[in-house]
């Protein structure tokens, strides 16, 4: 009987406990668990928005996207009694994905709502994707969603111009969203080149699907969809076939010159090269290359630390776009500026006569001579022939006369008229503005006045002068069209995924020098450029013997602070009578312009379809 009483008491106690627990769950915490149950059966899953394509002027797709898979954690789908950390540990063991990588991405998320996905990993391998899907029952809250991977179809071509993407950093996240965009941690954005310049056009807007799931995380029904918006497509002025030819010509010559330098102790290896083809009647960039370069697909999934360090520590600096991100003295190309200033300000004419007696120029009361590139006098020369011969003595004299009349200002003034000492405005990030030194700059930098020797050095493109190859391409374009300074432009238009033109990028005239520079000045200087290439005494003539296209150009060998490391330039436009293109070639530490001229010739020949038999 006592045992029966005890059993009844035990049953009563158990019943009271159950009633109390039920009351606690339903009355005291009823609202909490109702909200939890609601959250547990509703999830918001991302829908990928592909990034816009990059397309050449002929409609050829250069950069696109391909299918990939991303990995997410849905916190609201994790069963009671299990933690996110436990699920991630199980996920790591099953998939082989590093646990620390998973936990870092989980802890660093900025997702606040439990029904939104947390991005754990991008671009799963096929093997990772399959094993995770196959073990779905063991991994509650873990989902795999389709996404897009940037596909650099030609990963070693047009590298610096295209640029690459990478995961958004904190500063970008803040600044982009302050501009009114909706980026999140983990998003991939343009980091360089066109990818960065046109980020806000190329980036799509991710969509979302709100679904109801059962207690195993399986989809029961769709509650709503926000459709993704694909990024806009970017169409370029670049002709990709011309681009490939230019790159091949530049690389073959660069590699050959480096190989030849190994067997010649009086030469050093060029450290980089750049080449540009510009439409002189619009500023459109038709081809542009900087070498050395790298493989864009290293960045498509997010570059590893080891690969990035390898690129960053390469002494040839392959990530640097020499066309806009490096600047150099021009050497004798600057004689175009000196000549323009002398004709406009000193009354020099095409037939003005000069005399080079010894290949040396002396500033009055200075003992050190300034030397010509030819170590002897060239006798009587008129102005046009001095340009064709690139005679330093004549331009030293002109630079000195400008100094006596205007001190350190007039040469700098004319350099700036022609677009130097300022960014060209090309649609690329990280463009350098170069430097045109003058009296004010020297006083601010060195606390010294502008001396006659500074003016004399500047007259032939030395004396701290710095320019980018893009600025020089623009300069030759101005002489080709006799006064119109176009802004260089890579992009032609931006179109929506449906083909509607979002932005039509028209040619932009930055300045019209025809009201400031006389026709006779352009005529004389252009005649000098013609004679450089076409007269037997021109400094580039032997490279253009029997060339069927009339080319006007200028050589430039620019001294550096190290022995035997002159930069080698050649700039040109063609055809002479009806110019279509300007071409610039730079060999960084290339030694002599005699090495850059043949490269430019081959680029021009390719553009106009000149065969070797035609030469």
Beta strands, then each sheet from edge to edge (+ up, - down):
strand 1: 42-47
strand 2: 54-55
strand 3: 61-73
strand 4: 118-121
strand 5: 142-152
strand 6: 165-167
strand 7: 188-190
strand 8: 207-213
strand 9: 219-226
strand 10: 233-236
strand 11: 272-279
strand 12: 285-291
strand 13: 353-356
strand 14: 360-361
strand 15: 370-371
strand 16: 379-382
strand 17: 484-486
strand 18: 491-495
strand 19: 501-504
strand 20: 509-512
strand 21: 551-558
strand 22: 567-574
strand 23: 581-588
sheet 1: 1+ 8- 9+
sheet 2: 4+ 3- 2+ 10+ 18- 19+
sheet 3: 4+ 3- 5+
sheet 4: 6+ 7-
sheet 5: 12+ 11- 23+ 22- 21+
sheet 6: 13+ 16-
sheet 7: 14+ 15-
sheet 8: 17+ 20-
end
